Amino acid sequence: MALFFGWLPLYLPELFPTRVRAAGSGIAYNVGRFATALGVMVAGVLFAAMGGSYPKVGATCGLIYLLGLIVIWWAPDTSKKNIGG
């Protein structure tokens, strides 16, 4: 759920030049929607595969934050970009 409301609509548009930022925002927002829907379906499959154990599913899904900590090292720094384009 955090994928849709979290970093996708906030960070991804920053990767686009100003002239296409609105389109980038729309793409990022909708990619988040599809990724969240896929995540919900995968969680159901994961729940069935783990024998209906909520703690196991929760612990496994929590690993996404560990993945985020690793991936962030390769994300470009947009704080020093020229806002004017």
C-alpha positions in Angstrom: 0.0 0.0 0.0 2.8 2.4 0.7 4.0 2.1 -2.8 1.0 3.9 -4.2 0.9 6.7 -1.7 4.6 6.8 -0.8 7.6 7.4 -3.0 6.3 6.8 -6.5 4.2 10.0 -7.0 6.8 12.1 -5.0 10.1 10.9 -6.3 9.6 9.7 -9.9 8.4 12.9 -11.4 11.6 14.6 -10.3 13.5 12.3 -12.7 11.7 14.0 -15.7 12.6 17.4 -17.2 10.2 20.3 -16.2 8.6 20.4 -19.6 7.3 16.8 -19.3 6.9 16.7 -15.5 3.1 16.6 -15.5 3.2 13.6 -17.8 5.8 12.0 -15.6 3.7 12.6 -12.6 0.7 10.9 -14.2 2.8 8.0 -15.3 4.4 7.6 -11.8 1.0 7.9 -10.1 -0.6 5.2 -12.3 2.4 2.9 -12.2 1.9 3.0 -8.4 -1.7 1.9 -8.8 -0.8 -1.1 -10.9 2.1 -2.1 -8.7 -0.1 -1.9 -5.6 -2.8 -4.1 -7.3 -0.1 -6.6 -8.2 1.2 -6.5 -4.6 -2.3 -7.2 -3.2 -2.6 -10.2 -5.5 0.9 -11.5 -4.7 0.1 -11.2 -1.0 -2.8 -13.5 -1.4 -0.7 -16.1 -3.2 2.0 -15.6 -0.5 -0.6 -16.2 2.2 -1.7 -19.4 0.6 1.9 -20.6 0.0 2.8 -20.0 3.6 0.0 -22.0 5.0 -2.2 -19.1 6.1 0.4 -17.8 8.6 -0.1 -14.0 9.0 3.2 -13.5 10.9 5.2 -15.2 8.1 3.5 -13.2 5.4 4.0 -10.0 7.4 7.7 -10.7 7.9 8.2 -11.5 4.2 6.4 -8.4 3.1 8.5 -6.3 5.5 11.5 -7.3 3.5 10.5 -4.7 0.8 11.8 -2.0 3.2 15.2 -3.8 3.3 15.2 -3.8 -0.5 14.4 -0.1 -0.5 17.4 0.6 1.7 19.6 -1.2 -0.7 18.1 0.3 -3.9 18.2 3.9 -2.6 22.0 3.9 -3.0 21.6 3.9 -6.8 18.8 6.5 -7.0 20.0 9.7 -8.6 20.2 12.8 -6.4 17.6 15.4 -7.6 18.2 17.9 -4.8 20.7 19.9 -6.8 18.9 19.9 -10.1 17.9 23.2 -11.8 14.2 23.7 -11.1 13.7 25.9 -14.2 14.5 23.0 -16.5 
